[in-house]
Amino acid sequence: MKQFISRFALVVRDYDEAIEFYTQKLHFELLEDTAMSETKRWVRIAPPGFQEGNCEILLAKAVGEDQEKAIGHQSGGRVFLFLYTDDFDRDYQNLLDQKISIFRERSNEPYGKVAVFKDLYGNLWDLIEPLSAHKKEDSNELG
């Protein structure tokens, strides 16, 4: 059996403000924005460098009080999303330049470089450059 997660829903307050944040500030790609009805859209985004088969995010506009309460709190205050990068310094500087709220400053951990930031709704994200990225670069340079 072969399974994988193709996408997950991220509850948002407004489609357009979420699209603007993710595409303009984090430089994500807008993969699709299709109207399903007068109030519902199928909005798919993904980080730069997205390839078919990678996991993508479906922006889902909150409907009703329960969903509205979940905006920014889908993981109960824990880090919810993990954004891996091949260049931590470049992407961390982008967070600063875009005035994105840094929740936990950059640090070097046994698994790589990491910082925690908040998206426009308060969801916590890890920005991670894993050590394995350095090992691959180092081995490519050697060989």
C-alpha positions as CSV (number, residue, x, y, z in Angstrom):
1,M,0.0,0.0,0.0
2,K,1.3,3.5,-0.8
3,Q,-0.3,6.6,0.8
4,F,0.7,10.2,1.2
5,I,-0.8,13.5,2.3
6,S,-1.4,15.7,-0.8
7,R,-2.9,18.7,1.0
8,F,-4.3,20.0,4.2
9,A,-6.8,22.7,5.0
10,L,-5.7,25.9,6.8
11,V,-8.7,27.8,8.2
12,V,-8.5,31.5,7.3
13,R,-10.6,34.6,7.9
14,D,-10.6,35.8,4.3
15,Y,-9.3,34.3,1.1
16,D,-7.8,37.4,-0.4
17,E,-5.9,38.6,2.8
18,A,-4.5,35.0,3.2
19,I,-3.5,34.8,-0.5
20,E,-1.8,38.2,-0.2
21,F,0.1,37.2,3.0
22,Y,1.4,33.9,1.7
23,T,2.2,35.0,-1.9
24,Q,3.6,38.5,-1.1
25,K,5.3,38.0,2.2
26,L,6.3,34.3,2.2
27,H,6.6,34.1,-1.7
28,F,4.4,31.0,-1.9
29,E,2.9,30.1,-5.3
30,L,-0.8,30.5,-5.9
31,L,-1.6,27.1,-7.6
32,E,-5.3,27.6,-8.0
33,D,-8.1,30.0,-7.1
34,T,-11.4,28.7,-8.4
35,A,-14.9,29.9,-7.3
36,M,-17.1,27.1,-6.1
37,S,-20.0,29.3,-5.2
38,E,-20.7,32.9,-4.2
39,T,-18.9,32.4,-0.9
40,K,-16.6,29.3,-1.3
41,R,-13.4,29.1,-3.3
42,W,-10.9,26.3,-3.9
43,V,-7.6,28.1,-3.1
44,R,-4.4,26.1,-3.2
45,I,-1.0,27.5,-2.3
46,A,2.5,26.0,-1.9
47,P,6.0,27.2,-1.0
48,P,8.4,28.2,-3.8
49,G,9.9,25.2,-5.6
50,F,6.7,23.2,-5.4
51,Q,6.6,20.1,-7.5
52,E,3.6,17.9,-8.3
53,G,3.2,15.3,-5.6
54,N,4.4,17.6,-2.8
55,C,2.1,18.6,0.0
56,E,0.1,21.8,-0.6
57,I,-2.1,24.0,1.5
58,L,-5.8,24.5,0.9
59,L,-7.0,27.8,2.2
60,A,-10.4,27.3,3.7
61,K,-12.5,30.3,4.7
62,A,-14.0,29.8,8.2
63,V,-17.8,29.2,8.2
64,G,-19.6,29.6,11.5
65,E,-18.5,30.4,15.0
66,D,-16.6,27.1,15.7
67,Q,-14.4,27.5,12.6
68,E,-13.8,31.2,13.3
69,K,-12.5,30.3,16.8
70,A,-10.0,27.9,15.2
71,I,-8.4,30.6,13.0
72,G,-4.8,30.8,14.2
73,H,-5.3,28.1,16.8
74,Q,-5.6,24.9,14.8
75,S,-2.9,23.2,16.8
76,G,-3.8,24.6,20.3
77,G,-0.9,27.0,20.4
78,R,1.8,24.5,19.4
79,V,4.0,24.9,16.2
80,F,1.6,23.8,13.5
81,L,3.5,23.9,10.3
82,F,7.1,23.1,9.4
83,L,8.6,25.0,6.5
84,Y,11.9,23.5,5.3
85,T,14.4,25.6,3.4
86,D,17.7,25.2,1.6
87,D,18.8,28.7,2.7
88,F,17.8,29.6,6.3
89,D,19.6,33.0,6.3
90,R,17.8,34.2,3.1
91,D,14.4,33.1,4.4
92,Y,14.9,34.4,7.9
93,Q,15.9,37.8,6.5
94,N,12.8,37.8,4.4
95,L,10.7,37.2,7.6
96,L,12.4,40.3,9.1
97,D,12.1,42.4,6.0
98,Q,8.4,41.5,5.7
99,K,7.9,42.4,9.4
100,I,6.5,38.9,10.1
101,S,6.3,38.3,13.8
102,I,9.1,36.1,15.1
103,F,7.9,34.0,18.0
104,R,11.2,32.3,18.8
105,E,14.5,33.7,17.5
106,R,16.8,31.7,15.3
107,S,18.9,29.0,16.9
108,N,21.2,26.1,16.0
109,E,19.8,22.8,17.1
110,P,21.1,19.3,16.6
111,Y,18.9,18.9,13.6
112,G,19.7,22.2,12.0
113,K,18.9,25.9,12.0
114,V,15.4,26.9,13.2
115,A,13.2,29.9,14.1
116,V,9.5,30.1,14.9
117,F,7.3,32.7,13.3
118,K,3.6,33.6,13.3
119,D,1.5,33.8,10.1
120,L,-1.1,36.6,9.7
121,Y,-3.5,34.7,12.0
122,G,-1.1,33.6,14.7
123,N,-0.4,30.1,13.6
124,L,3.1,29.1,14.6
125,W,5.5,27.9,11.9
126,D,9.0,26.4,12.2
127,L,11.4,27.7,9.6
128,I,14.0,24.9,9.3
129,E,17.2,24.3,7.4
130,P,18.0,20.7,8.3
131,L,21.6,19.7,8.8
132,S,21.1,17.1,6.1
133,A,20.9,20.1,3.6
134,H,24.5,21.1,4.7
135,K,25.7,17.5,4.4
136,K,24.4,17.2,0.9
137,E,26.0,20.5,-0.1
138,D,29.3,19.5,1.5
139,S,29.4,16.1,-0.2
140,N,28.5,17.7,-3.6
141,E,31.5,20.1,-3.2
142,L,33.8,17.2,-2.3
143,G,32.8,15.0,-5.1
